[in-house]
Each structure stands twice: as structure tokens, then as C-alpha cells.
Amino acid sequence: MIVSRSCISLLDLASGDMFNFPQTPRKIPRVMTVPGIISKVDGNRTNDGDFDALSSECCEKKIIVANFLPLHAQKDLKSGQWSFSFDEDSLLLQMKDGFLSDTDVVYVGSLKVDVDSSEQDEVSRRLLEEFNCVPTFLPPELQKKFYHGFCKQHLWPIFHYMLPMCPDYGNFFDRLLWHAYLSANKIFADKIMEVINPEDDYVWVHDYHLMVLPTFLRKRFHRVKLGFFLHSPFPSSEIYRTLPVRDEILKALLNADLIGFHTFDYARHFLSCCSRMLGLDYESKRGHIGLDYFGRTVYIKILPVGIHMGRLQSTLDHPSSSAKVKEIVEQFNGKKLIVGVDDMDIFKGISLKVLAMEQLLQQHPELRGKIVLVQIINPARSTGRDVQEAKRETHKTTKRINDTFGFPGYEPVVLIDCCVPFYEKTAYYALAECCIVNAVRDGMNLVPYEYIVCRQGTSKMDEALEIASGSPRTSMLVVSEFIGCSPSLSGAIRVNPWDIDAVADALNMAITMPDMEKQLRHEKHYHYVSSHDVAYWAWSFMQDLERACKEHYSRRCWGIGFGLSFRILSLSPSFRKLSIDHIISAYKRTCRRAIFLDYDGTVLPHASIIKSPSPEVISVMNNLCSDPKNTVFIVSGRGQNSLSDWFAQCDNLGIAAEHGYFIRWSRMSDWETIPVGADFDWKRIAKPVMKLYMEATDGSYIEPKESALVWHHQDADPDFGSCQAKELLDHLENVLANEPVVVKRGRQIVEVKQQGITKGFVAEKILSTMISNGKPPDFVLCIGDDRSDEDMFESISNTAYRSSLPVSPEIFACTVGQKPSKARYYLDDTVDVLTLLQGLAAASSSKSSSNTETQVSFESSV
């Protein structure tokens, strides 16, 4: 039996301080990040000792950051003394059950009351010593602009799909409020820096009030272990894109290691915004969704928050709850109760719910006098004309319904518009046949979860209800499809809250459904809610955060960008930017050089409208090819006609077209083909399929080649094009399963080509030819930017080292852009590539123009 605190005064009950509630009755498994990785950096830790001994050395904290601290604060007007107590209903406090019992948890946030500046130092000391809380103390004017201004007037409406179409319906963007938002987030960051040990501690930031905080922290500590969870909806890209500071907020969020959402819909909207506005693609990595962002992987977590089982069960067992149950039973005298509990705001759909009740009574006269909707209205969290209008409309509609369908002793709708103690809510939950949550938009609503647990009951609540312990339990839920908990409640009746007729029908179905079906639905819901409580949510998020941060100290990090465009460039220690001085030095020392260059994205930017090479590219190619020590090849997926026309001025340049199906060693030599078979009957199968997707995807087109067919979608809608590419890839793999072809997806393309045709194969062929001709290369440079170039990076290493060469060649495999690659080096963009090639060409020119051993530096050459 769960023991509650002895004090049961009504004042304590109302304040929420009555329970010293137990932890959720379920053991959380102990899982820790393997220690020792930091030893690679500081050299002071070992990785071969006893696990417990090592973990005991770690003094990591969990720093929980939110707009408000989980505290009640009150000042005695007579004595001037402050009194503080934990808010037992706060999610931030309840989530501690998901951590190990000895975990040091520090809270950073604001108090809900103003504290005079002369008292702030003393209050800060008390809160840190007694409650492990760090108050931020925002100045009152800043707090008003930050919270009631930017958060409530801009972010909250947009995240709930309300656009400021005119002054009567929202506020136009105010940049002063945005600056206040930034200032407040900066103050939160400063407070975190006072208590953080960045090497060990984890920081978990909560909700839309602090979305730019990750940038301030990441700028200060490049390897900070940082998670963020959004408790509100994240709107679709069409809505979010109307926010003038959309890019700044997205980039700030991407400075977190893990970003959490309640539902896949919210995560999908966020990922769509990242794709459309920042050009970022995501992929599933062993079951985890990840975004590659400048070498860092930002993981996405999808898990709705749960409730605190211990809190609810101790409330149900309390004598005051039992007494309230008996009072409600006597008040409603056998009538069936439908309960709703909502905050008073325009998105909760309270008036729509009441209208549905009116429709139900009109359509089913037999239910009059037998059912009652008890609507508990929590105080509004914000003020404004829209809230007052919603409240007035709700009361007006309720009065009309009660006047129409009520009679002495019966009111079909009972509004409880005041602050209701939690124990009273649990009493209504325990008695209600049905619970309805009809919000038109809500992030995560825990009312259905609380209702399910209360309907399951406890032994003491069973006594109050006079039902046998262990008897079957029932519950029915009618939930809006637009709330965060809806996907997890598969047994609920989901409704469109705007469809009043459908909501009325759902209510009728809920109260008339056979008990056996109600029981089955309840059992399904209770199993989910009890196993996915707040402790599990917190534990699961922290586990994923630890996994997301495990490589922090095994990678090299640089901070780049200014202001809110700041981000971290994270690279493997073995993956580094190609030094021009280093490669020129190797270039000068060698005399048999092989140079392989991709075309699109390497010597020509992808964004370039003109696809032919620039005069600078032609010039540098001719300079490189004029050196007899060089064998230079353009290795591209483009067709032979295009490449030969574009590089007609380069006599000694080798070209490998269509990924090497066609090879030409110089302009005067004949084209060769790879002997992979001349059967291209598969094109008759693949082309109609591609044409189908081309016609269905505006902006896409097909590029026919001799050895391949390519479907391009770079000009299509980013999301739709990517979706269609996945479908086309699957479709082609199925219809061409027995054909000698390879179906691959590249950068905004899907390609079907003959088996055996790869850039890796052509590079290997060229190197092998050089070796067989008695000119084994002692310098190999390969630069590319696409997936197809990865084969080439791998091949040049294998071919060069597999051969019995007297001296190992200098190998430079270089990718364009910072991304996972088989290459050891990278260059930032095509400008860097051209600069490098000009440096090599200058080195050749300077050496050929002088017989002396005087070395000319790269800087003086260019």
C-alpha cells in the first residue's frame, strides 16, 4: 500500500503540496555510456579498469532547463521572508524518476514571482543549497516582452497554426520582442555556465521558450552534451515559413545533439523545414533518424511524454478523493458522466465540445436526463481578448443548452470554471463513463492518460465506489486527431473537432458501446500508459542523448559562423582539409602522376545554370595536361558527346564518360568501351517506368545515356521529389530484378546502369594500364563529391597498394564538402578545388620554366 503524507488540510490539497508521492513502481534499468573515451584527449583516464570504479569518478549532473522552475514561491508580507516548496505536479520534478537515484539534478529557470534585486543573491543561495535550483531572475520588462510578448504573441500562435492575418487575429512580427527573446535565452545560458561541468554534464532544454539557447551554449562549449524537447506542436513548413526568424531558430535547434518531439508528424514537419530551408537531408541510421549537419549528426527522438503513476495512485488512495467520489455520486444520482478537463484558451475546443453535447441531446432525446457533461476549466495561462471571447462564448452556449434541455434537478452541461484541486479531478475521472479531449490543436495532452489510470482505480478507490477488487475495468476516450497523444491511443475514438455531428456520434458510440469492448479498449490503453510513464520517457530520452554524444571527444571540432548562424564543424581525426602546401610539396617530389577529377559538383558547382566548363577550368586543365609527368582524367557520369564538346580545347585530357563506360585517353585517340556486354534490352523495361514518374513529378526529367538511364528531380518540389525517388528506386529494383543492371540513387537522381560500370573500375583500369606500361604512378590525386566517387576513392588505394611497386605512391583521395566519406581529405567547395588545381598547374609551370632547383612558393605563383 502507498503511504501518503499525514497532513490532509484543504489548503495543502489546493496548493498541490499534500503528497510526498512515491516513485513510479517500476525499476528503470541502469544503462550508462561506456567511460574512457575522454582519455584519448586528456590522457588522465584509463579504459581498462573496473567499470564501477570508473563510473564513481564521474560527477556528471543532469541540468534541466525550462522557462519556470518546478517550485512554489511565496513571500510573507509581514515578516518579509520567502518560503519555497517543490511543485509536485511539475513534469520537470517527476522526470527525476527516470534517472538513477543518486543522480545530481540541477534545475535552471525563472520563478513565477518577481524578486527584488536586493534579495536575489540570498534567494539564489537558498534555492541552490536547498532545492538544487538556479533562478534566472529576468527583469520584469524583459520577462513581459520575452514570455507574454514573443513566446505568446508569435511562437505559440504560429506553432498552433494561427497566422496574424490582421490585427484582430494575432500580432504582426515585432523585432523588439525577438531581441527580448534572444536576451532572455542569453541570460539562461549564462546561468547554465555557472553550474556546468561541460565534459561530464548533460543539459536538457525544454520547450519553445528556449529554442535559441542551444546556439549560446554550443558557442561557449563546443562539445556540450545537449538535448532539446519541444512540448508544443511543430507546424507544417507552409506555416513555419511565415516566421521572419525561421532560419535562425532552425539553425539554433540544430546545435543540439538530440531533438525530441511527441509525434512523428511534429518531427516530420521539422525535418521538412530543414530540407526546404536549409537543404538538409535526413536518413534512418539503425532505427534512429539523423540529420547530418556540418559533420555532426543531430538525432531526432519521437516519444510522447507520460504521466507519473505514483502521483496518481497516491491521489486516488487519499481520503479526500474517496470523499469527493461519494459526493459526486450523490450529486448526479445515477446519471452517466462525460468529463472534460481543459485550459481556457482558443485551441482547446471547449465551445465545440459543448455544441457536440447539444447535438447529441437533439439527436437522441432518450439520453436527456441520463447523461451529463462535466467540463472543468483550468485558469488561462495567458490573457487577451481572444481568451475572454472564448470564455464568454462557452458560458453563453452552456446556458442556452441548459435552458433548452435542462429541467429541475438536471443540467446537461456543468461548467466548473475555477481552480480545481487535483484530487477532485481524479474523482471525476474515476466516475466518468467517457472522457473527451476536443482540442483543435495541442502539443501533448495528458488528460486521457490520467483518466485511464483513474478508471483502473486502486483498492481504496474501489471501496469508495463499492466495486469488487479485481473486477473488470472499462473506459472510453473520444480524442481529437490533432493532439499529441492521439497516435498512442489506438483504442480511442478519434474525431475531427470541427465536425460537430461526428463528435456527437462519437459520444453516443462511447456511452452505448458494450462493456466487453470498453473493457478491451481500456486494457490496451492501460498497458501502454503504465509502461510508458514519465520515468520511462525521461530515461529513454537520456539514453538516446548519451548515445548521441558518445563520439564528442573522438572528433575534432571547430566553431564557424557568426551570431545565430554559428555551428560546429565536427570531423574525424583522420579526415582533414587538404593542405595546398602539403600536396604541392608531394607533387613536386614526384614524376609519374595520375589525377582523377569528377565534373559536376567538383570543377563545376551544382547550382550553376551553365553546365559547360568556365575558361578558368579549361585553362587549368591545359596547364596540367601540358606537363608530361601528368595523366589527367575527367571521370563523370555525363555523356561522351557533352564532355568531348566541352573539353575540345584540351588535347591531352583523358575523359571517362558515363561513369567510365566510354574512355578516351586524349582528344586524338578513339573512344573505348568497357567490355560488360552489349545487351541493353533492360532499357525497354526501365524507360516506361521512369516516364511514369517523370509525368507524375513536375520538374523532373529523364536523361538517356548509351549505358544508362537517369531520372533527375533537382527542379521538383524537394519533399515530393525525394519521396518519388524512393518509390522509383523500389519500383525499378523490382521490375529489373533479373536484369544485368544496377539501380542507384545519387544526388537528386535515380540511375539505372549496366553492371560493372563504376568510376572505381575505370580508375583501376587507368592505373593498371600505367603500371603495365612501365610507368607506375608515384602520385595519385582523386577529387569528387558524389556517392559514385566513393568507389573511385576506394579503388585508387586498393590498386596502388596491391601492386608490387618499388615505392608506395602518394595518394590523395579528396571529397568536396564535409561529410562521411572513404576519402581522407576534403575541400569545402568547387572554388577550393579550382584553387588547388591552379596551384598544381603553377607548380608544373614554374618547374618547367627553370632548370634551377629554386622552389617557388604557391603564394607567389598565384
N, C-alpha and C positions, 0 to 999 in steps of 0.2 A: 504494500500500500504506500502511496506517495504522501509524505507528511508535509503539510503546509504550515506557514507561519501562524503563530497563535493569535496575533492581532488581527481582528476582522472588523475594525471600525469602518463605517461607511465612508469616512473621509479618506482612509487608506485605500479602500476599494476604488473610489473615484479617481484617485491620483495614480493608480496603477502600481503602487509600491507594496501591495499586500503580499506578494508571493516571493518567496525565495525558491524559485522553481528549479526542479531538478534538470539535469542534462537529459537530452533525448535518450531513451532507454535502448541504445544500440551502440555497440563498440565500433569506433572508427579504426580501421587498420592503420598501423604505423608504417608509413612509407616515406623515406627520406631520399633526397638527392645524394648520390654517392659522393663523399668528400674526397678531396685530394687534387682536384683539377687546378686549384689555385696554386698548388705547389710549383706548377710549371712557370709561374710568373714570379712569385716572391721567394721561392726556394726554402721557405721556413716550415712547410708542412710536408708530411710524407703520406704515401698512399698505401703503405703495406703494413700498417699497424692494426690493432684491434678496432673494429667498427665503432663500438660504444665509446671507446676512449677518444676516438677522433671526434665523434659527434658531440661528446660532452665539452670539447674545446670550443665548439661553435656557439656563439652567443647571439644567434640570429633572432631578430624581432619580426613580428608581423605589424606593419604600420598601416592602420586602416584610416583612410582619408575620406571624409564626406562633408557636405555642407554644414550639417549640425552634428554636434557631439551627442552621444546616447545618454544625456544627463538631464535631470530636472534641476533647475536653479531658482532659488527664491531668496529675497533679501528681507530680513525683519526690519520694518520701518522704525521701530522703537529703538532696538539695540544697534541697528546698522550692520548686523552680522549676516554673512551669507551662509546658506545651507544648500548642500548638493546631495543628490542621490541618483543612482543609475535608473534609466528609463527601461524597465524590464520588457516593455513591448517593442523596443528598438531592434530592428533587424541586425544592426551593427553589433549589438551586445549578444544576441542569440547565436550569431555565426561563430562565436568563440568555441562552441561545442564541436565544431569541425576540426579544431586544432588539438594537438597534444595538450594534456592538462598542464604541463609545465611551460607552455609557450608564452613568451613575453609579448603581450598585445598592447600596442600604443595607439590611441585614437587622436586624430588631428581634425579639428573642425571648429565651428563657431558655437557659442552659447545662444540660446533663444531669447536672451535678455541682454540689455545693454549694461556694461560695467564701466564705471567711471575710470578715466585714465589713471587717477591716483590710486585706484585699487587693483589695477590689472596685474602688477607684479606679484602681489600677495595671493590673488586668486590663481594665477598661473602656477605658483609654487604649490598651493594646496591641491590643485587638480592633478598635477603631475605626481605628487607624492601619494595622494590618497586614491586616485582613480586612473592613473596612467593616461591622463588626457592632456592634450596640448591645445589650448584655446587660441584662435587666430585673432580675435578682437578687431574685426573690421570697423573702421569709423562709421558712425550711423549714416552719414550721407552716402558713403561708398556702398554700404550694405543695401541701402534703398535702391541705388542705381544698378547694383550688381544683381540682387535677388529679385526684387519687385520690378526692376527695370528690364535688363537684358534677358534674364532667365525666364521670367514670367510673361513678358510682353513680346519677346521674339522667339526664343528657343522653344519654350513649352507649346505655344500655339502651332508653330511650324512642325514640330515633331508629332503633333496630334492632327496634322493635315488641315490647319486653318490658316489661310493666307490673308494678309492685310489688303483686301481688295479696295476698301475705302475706309476712312477714319472711323466710321461707325462699327466696323468689324475688324478690329485689330489696329496696330500702330505701325506706321512706316518706320523703316530702319533708322536708328539714331546712333551715329558713330560715337557719340559721347558715352552712351550706355555700353558700347562694345569696349571702349577704353576702360571703363569701370570694371567690366568683366575680366579683362586682362590684368588689371591692377589687383583685383581680389585673388585671382589664381596665382599671381606672383607672391602675394602675402602667404598663401597656403604653402607654396613651395619653400619659402624662407623658413617657415615653421618646421617643415619636414626636415630641412637641412640641419636644424638644431639638434635633432634626436637620431638621425640615421647613421648607421654604420654601413656605407654603400657596398662593402664587399660581402656582407653577410645578410643584411636585412632585406625583406620583401615589402614592397609598397603596393597596396591595393586601393585604387581610387574608385569612388562610386559616383555615378550619375552625371547628368548633363550640366550640372553647375560647374564642373571642373574639367571640361574637355580639353583645355589647352595646358593644363597642369603637366601632362607628360613631357611637353617640349621644355618647360622650365627645368624640370628635374633631369631630363636627359642631357641638357646643355651643361648642367653642373657636374653630373656623374654619368659618364658615357656608358658604364656597364651597370647602371642601376637596374635592379630586378623589379619590373614594374608591370602591374596588371590593371586593367580598367574594365568596369562593368557598367553597362548602360541599363538603367531600370525603366526607362521610358521606351516607347516605340522608336524605331528609326524609320523615317519616312522614305517613300519611293524617291528615286532620283529626280523625277519631274517636280516633286515638291521641294526636296532639299536644295536643288539647284537655284531656287529663287533666293536663297540666303546670300547676301553680298559677301560674307566672310566664309563661304563654303570651303574654299581650298585651304584656308588657314586652319580651320577646325579639323578637316580630314588629315592634313599633314601632322597636326599635333597628336591626334589619336594614334597615328602610325608610329609614333615614338614610344608607344607601349610595346611590351613583349607579347601580351595576351589581351585580347579584347573580347568581352563577353556580352552575349545577348540572350534574351529569354526565348526567342523563337528563331527558326530558320528564316522566316520571312524578314525579320528585322536584320539578320545577318546578310541575307541576300541583297537587301536594299543598300546596305553599307558597301558590300563588295561591288555592286553595280555602280555606285557613286565613285568608288576608287578606280574602276575601269573607265568610266566615261570622262571623268575629270582629270585623273592623274595618269591614265594609260596603264594601270597596273593589272596584271592577270593573277588569278589565284588558282591553286590546284590542291587536290586532296593528297596529303602525304601520310600514308599508313593510317588512314581514318581521321586524320586531323587536317582541317582546312588551313592553308598557309598562304600568305602574301609575301612575295619576295620584294623587299624594299631596300635598295642600295646595299645588297649583300646580307641584310638581316632578314630573318623570316619572322613575320608578325603573324601569330596564330590567332584563330578565331574560335571562340568557345560558345557552344549553344546549349544552354541548360537553364530551365526556369527555376527561380528560387522556390524554396519550400517553406513550410511552417515549422514552428517549434512544438513538437509533440508533447514534451514535458510541461510546457506552459499551458497548453490547452487542457491536458488531462488533470493537472492540479487545479485549474479553474473549475472544471466540471465537478471535481470532488469536494469543492468548498461548500460549506453550509449555506452561504448566501446564494449560490447558484441553485441549490436544491429548493431553497425558499422561494426564489423567483419563479422557478418552474411551476410550483404549486399555485402561485399567484396567477400566472398566465393561464393555466388550465382552468382555474375558476373563472377568470375574466372572459374567456372565449367559449367556455361551456360546450365542448364537443365539436366546435367548428374546425375545419381544416385550415391550417395556416400556410400561407406562402410568404416567405421572408425575403427582404432585400436590404442590403446594407451598403450605402454609398456615401462618398463625399459629395458635398454640394458644389458641383461645377457643371459646366455646359456639356461635358463629354460623357457624363455618367448615364445619360439617357433615362433619368428618373421620370420625366414627364411622359416619355414614350412608353415606359413600363406601366404607368398609371392608365394611359389611354388603352393599352392592351387589356388591362383588367376590365375597363369599361366595355370593350368589345366582347370580352368573354362573357360578361353578365348579360349583354344584349343577345348574344347568340345562344346562350344556354340558361334560360330562365330558371331551370330546375336547380341551378347552383346558387341562386340568390338566398342569402341567409345561411348558407352552408360553408362558404369559403371567405377568407379574409386575407387581404394583402397587408402585411405589416412592413412598412418602409421606414427603416432607421436612417436618418440623415446626419452624417457627421459634419461638424463645422467646416466651412470652406477654408481652404488653405491660402486662398488669395482673395483680394477684394476687387470689385469692379462692377460696372453697370451690367455686364453680361451675367455675372453670378446672381445679382439681385433680380434680374429679369427671369432667370431660370427658376429661382426660388418662388417668385410671385406666380409664375405660370403653373408650377407644381401644386401650390396651395389652391389656386383657383380651380384647376381641373379636379383635384381631390374633393373640393366642396361640391362641385357640380355632380360628381358621381355619387357621393354620399346622399345628396339631396334627392337624386333620381332613384337610386336603388336601395337606399337605407330605410330603416323603419325603427321604431323604439326598441332599443336593445341590440341593434345591429348596424354597424358601419362597415361597408365592404372594404374601405381603404383606411388604414390607421397610419397617420404620419407621426413619427417621433422625431421632431426636429430640435434636437438638443444633444449635448454631450452625454452619451450613454456609457456607463461603466462596462468593462469587458465581460464581467460575469453575467450581466443582463443579456448581452448579445449571445453568449453561449447558451443561455436558457432558451432564447427564441430559436436558435439553430437546432437545439435538441428536440424541440416540439414541432418544427415545421415539416410539413409533408414535401415541400418543394422549396428550393432556393433559386432565385432568378437574379442574374447579373446581366444587365442590358446595355452596357456602355457602348457608345458609338465608336470609341477609340480609347484603349487603355493599355499601358505597358504590361503590367503583371498584377492581376487582381487575386488576392489570397482568400477572399471571402468563400469561394467554393470549396477550397481545401479545408478551411475551418469548419464549414458546415458538415462536410463528410466525417471529420473526426468526431464532431459533437453528436452526430447521428449514430456513430459506433458506440458512444457512451462509455461509462465506467460503472463500477459496481455501485457506487453511491448514487450516481445519477439514475441507475436502473431502479434503485429503491424509491427515489423521488417520483419516478414515472410509473412505479408499480408494475414493472415488467420483469419477467424472469431473466435471471442472469444467463447469458449464453444463448438466448433466443435469437432467431434471425433478425438482421437489421436491414432497413431499407432507407433509401434516399433518392431524390430526383433533382436533377440540375437542368435549368434552362439557361444557357450561356450565349452571349454574343460571340459571333465568329471573329470579331475584331478585338478581342482581348488576348493577352499573352498566355493565359492558362488554358485557353480553348483547345489547342492541339494535344495537350497532355490528358484531357478528359474525354476519352473516346466514347464513354458511355453516356455522355450528356446529350441533351437535345440542343443542337446548335441552331441559332436563329440570326437572321438579319434584323437588327433592332429597328430599322426604318420601316420594316414590313409589319405593321401593327396586326394585321389579320393573321400572319404567320406566327407571331409571338403569342397571340390569343389561343391559336390552335395548339401551340406547344404547351402552354399552361394547362389546357384541358387534357391533353395527352398525358402530361406528367401526373396529374391528380387522379386520373381514371385508369392508369396503367395497372395491370395485375401485379399483386405483391411479389410473385415469384420473379418477374422480370425486374422489378425495382430492387429486389434483393441481389440479383446477379450483377446489375449495374453498380450497386453500392459496393459489393465485394471487390469488383475490378478497380474502382476508384480508390477504395481504402488501401488496397495493396500498393498502389502507386504512391499515394500521398504519404503513407507511413514509411516507405522505403526511400523516398526522395524528399526528405525533410531539409530544414535549413542547414543542419550539420553536414549532411551529405553534399549539399550544394557548395558549401564553403570548402569542405575537404576536397571535392572534385576540382574546383577552380584552382585551389592552391597546388594540387598535384600537377595540373597542366601548366601552371605558372613555373613551377620548379623545372619541369621538362623543357619549357620554352627557353629557360635561362641557363641551361646546363652547359652551353658552349661559350658563355660570355668570356671566360678567361682563357679560352683556347684560340681566340681570334683577335686580330689586330683591329683597332677602332680609330677612326678619325672623325672629328666633328666638322661638318661642312654646311654652308648656307648661313644666312643672317635672319635675325628675328624669328618669326614663326615658320620660316622656311628651313630652319635648322633641322638637320637629320644626321644620323650616324652612318658612315661608310664602314662596313664590317667585312673583313676579308680573312681568309685562311692565311696562316703564316707563310705557307708555300705558294700563295697566289699573290703576286705583287705587280705593280705597274712596271712596264718595260722601260728601263732607263735607256735613253737615247745614247748617252755617253758609253754605257756598257756595251750595247750592241754594235756601235760604230768601232769600238776597240776590237771586238771579236771579228768584225767584218774586215778590218784592215789586216788582221793577222792571217786570214785565210785566203785560199786561191781557187777553190772549186765550190762555188756557192749555188744552192738551189733556193729559189724564192717562189712561194705559192701565195697567191692573193685571191681572195673572194672578191666579187664585184659589188652587188647590192648590199648596202649596209657597211661596207668596208672601205672601198675607194669612192663610193657614191652614196650619199645619205638616202635613207629610205624615203624621207619626206620630199626629196627633190622631184619636181614635176618633169624636168628634162632628164631623161634616162641615159642620154649619151654622156661619155666622159668629158670633163672640162679640159680646156687647153693645158691647165697645170698638170692634170693626170697624164695626158699624152706626153707632155714634156718629160716628166719624171720617169715614165716607162721607157722612153727612148734613151734617156741618160743611163738608166740601169742596164738596159739591154746592150748598150754600146760597149760595156765592159766585157771583154771576152771571158772573164772568170765567172760570169753570172749566167745561170739558166733561169729565166723568169717566166712564170706561167700565170695567166688569169684562169682560175678554176671557178666556173659559175654554172648555175642551173639554167641560164638563158640559152637561147638557140644559137646555132652556129652562124646563121646569116647576120643576126643583130651584132654579135660580137666581132665578126670579121669586118663588117662595115664600120663599126665604131673605132676599131683599132687598125684601120687600113694604113695609117701613117707609121705604125710600129713594125718595122720589117722583121726584127729579130725576136719579137714577143711570141711566146708559146700560148696557145689557147686550148683550154679543155671545156667544151660546151656541153650542155645538158648533163651536168654532173660527171663529165668525163666520157660520155658515150662517143663523142667526137673529140679527137685530139689532133692538133696541128702544132708542129714544133717551131715553125716560123711562117711568115706570110707567103714565102715561095714554095713551101712544102705542101704536100697533099694532105687532105683530111683522112685520118684513120678512124676506124670504129672498133669498139671493144667486142670481141667475139662472144657474145652472150646469146646468140640465136636471133633469127630474123622473124620470128613469129609474133606478129602484133595483132592477132585476132582479138585479143582481150579489149582492144580499143572499141570494138563494136558493142561490147557489153558495158564498158565504163562510161563512154561518152553520153548515151541517153540518160544515165543516172545523174551525171554531172549537169546535164542540160536541165533536168527536172529541178534541181536545186538552184541553178542559176536563174530560172524563170520565177522561182518562188522567193528569191532573196534579192531585193532591189539593191543595185550597186555591185553585185558580183559578176564575174565573167570567167570564161574558160580560155586558157592559153594552150593551144595544141603544140606539141613538140614531136620530133621524129621518134624519140624513145619514151615519151611521157605525155601525160595529160595533167594540167594543173588548174585547179579551181581557186580563184583569188576572191577574197572578201574584205580587202582593206578599205574599200569605199562603202561598205554596207554598215548598217547600224551595229555598233560594237557588240552589244549583247546578243542580238539576233544572229549576227554573222558568226559569232563564236559558237552559239547553240547549233546553228545549221552545220557548221564544220564538224562538230562532234557526231551529229546524226549522219552526215555524208560519209565520214570515216567509217562508221559502223556499217552503213549500207554497202559501201564498196568492198569492205573486208568480207562481207557475207557473199556477195554475188561473184567476187573474184577469188574465192577460197581455193579453187582448183587451178588457177592460172599462175604462170611463172612471173608474178609481179610482186611488188612491194607497195603497200599503201601507207603513206606517212603524212603527218600533219606538221607543218612548219609555221613560220611567222606569217599569219593571216593567209595561209594557203592550205589546201589538201592536194597532195600529189600522188599520182599512180605512175610508177616507172618499172621498167624491166628489172628483174632480179639481177644482182651482181653489178649494178651500176651505182657506184658511190664515189664521192670525192676521195675517200680513203684509198679506194682501189687505184684511181688514176695517179694519186701521189706516189703510191707504192710502185706503180709501173714506171713512172718517170725516174724515180730514184734507182730502181733496179737497172734501168737502161743506162744510166750514168755509170753505175758500178761496173756493168758488163763491158762498157766502152773504155774501161780503164781510167775513168775519171770519178772515183768515189768522192762524194761531197764531204767537205770538212766544215761546211756551214749550211744550216737549213733554217729558213725562216718561213713560217706559215701564219697568215693572218686571216681570220674570218669572224663572222658574227652570228651565224645561224646554227641550228641543230645539225644540219648536213655537214658543217665544217668540223664537228666533233670527231667524225670518222677520220678526217684528214689529220687532226691533231694526234690521234692515237696511232695512225698509220706511220707518220714520219718518225715517231720514236721507235716503233717496232722494227721498221725496215732498216733504219740506220744502225741500231744496236745489234740486230740479228746478223748483220753481215760481218764477215771477218775482216774488219778494217784495221789498218795499222794504228790509226789514231781515232779515238771517239770524236765524232763531229760536234760542233757547237750547234745545239738545237734550241730554237726559239719558237715555241707554239704560243700564239697570242690571240686572245679573243677581244672583240670590240664591245666594251661595256662591262660593268662589274656584275657578274652572275656566275652561278655554278658552272664549271667547265672542266674539261680534261686538259685545257691549256694551263701552263704555269704562269703566264703573264697576261696582262690586259692593257689596253689603251682605252681612253674614255670615249672617243668618238672618231668619225672619219677625218676630222681636222688633225687629230693626233697622228692618225695613220699617214696622212699625206706629209705631215712634218717629218715623221720618221723616214719615209721613203726619200724625201728631198735630202735629208741628212746622209743617207746611204749613197745616193747619187752624187752628192757633193764630195763624199769621201773618195768615190771612184774617180771623179774628175780631177781632184787635187793630186791624187797619186799618179794618174796617167800624164799629167802636165808637168811633172817634175821627177827627175831621177834621183834627187837627193832623198835622204831619209828624214827630212824635216817634216814633222807632223803638223797638219793644220787642224786646229780645233773645230768642232762642229759649230760653235757660236760664230767664229769668224767666217765660216763657209756660207752660212745663211744670212 
